[in-house]
């Protein structure tokens, strides 16, 4: 208490009533539940409609585990007084707050890093041409390096490590400037968040598809912009904590809330593209946003996704082109479960002429239902059409 400025008794009484620790617990729990539900639905969608689980799915599960660990630690800080004024806490509470905070920071960095790697690995599966692969691998290396730096710096903030939460040992320990370290790590996270969000924009924009579909793909694959905004807000909160070193437990409450929101929103954004088959099955009209004239029956029929799964195993992915008689335009169907082997630039065709034809096949049963033959699907193997100049 000696280090605190003299505060009038009536102000102390008002400060004693201020307590947002319960709000911290509720918000952290709610955000973690949001992330967990998105991962659960993602895995359900993979098992039900796709039939394959990729490395990006395992990475997001690992990220969710780290997120749960982070949330447990943040709730632990709130139980010991994070969200209350330091003046109203017993001295031993500060030690427990710092101890829980120490492990929450480690889990926080691990969760964010594995989420970014999951998103980038999903990009790797979707965009398989050489230039994009190199950019993805470079981004993976950068995100992994930043994550390792964050974990190492957080681990050895003080030497010996226990001096981090035993404040009385700080004068005899070697500790880095925590505020500068937190701000630097937050800046690195924002930079890598921006990188992950921007990476697929050019590749999607170059696709020869309708503008509406481009926008839909950009939205669903670049949801990380929301995480960037949350990261910036969190950095602002951390700056406020640094400006009030005598009451870090009070200003640390909002920091815990925004940290939990950041990592779980990142998990949700990483899982959103994988939820498309499930959303289309529940809301067939949603297929129009990414699939042009795609039939809703294809979205709700698991067999159609089993066919897509078989196609994804093929070393020569294909594009589905759909057309109707009496129309000269073709609606593209971009499926996030398949790969894009090359950007469909006009110059890649080198003057080749590609002819598409619609065929009608009438059986005895179909002759009684003329409407069933109104349109047909034509599947073009991609490898014979697009010369692979990698």
Buried (B, 14 or more C-beta within 10 A) or exposed (E): EEEEEEEEEEEEEEBEEEBBBEBBBBBBBEBBEBBBEBBEBBBEBBEEBBBEEBEBBEBBBBBBBBBBBBBBBBBBBBBBBBBBBBBBBEEEBBBBBBBBBBBBBBBBBBBBBBBBBBBBBBBBBBBBBEEBBEBBEEBBEBBBEBBEBBBEBBBBBBEEEEBBBBEEBEEEBEBEEBBEBBBBBBBBBBBBBBBBBBBBBEBBEEBEBBEEBBEBBBEBBBBBBBBBBBBEBBBEBBBEBBEEEEBBBBBBBBBBBBBBBBBBBBBBBBBBBBBBBBBBBEEBEBBBBBBBBBBBEBBBBEEBBEEBBEBBEEEEBBBBBBBBEEEEEBBBBBBBBBBBBBBBEEEBEEEEEEEEEBEEEEEEEEEEEEEBBEBBBEEBEBBEBBEEEE
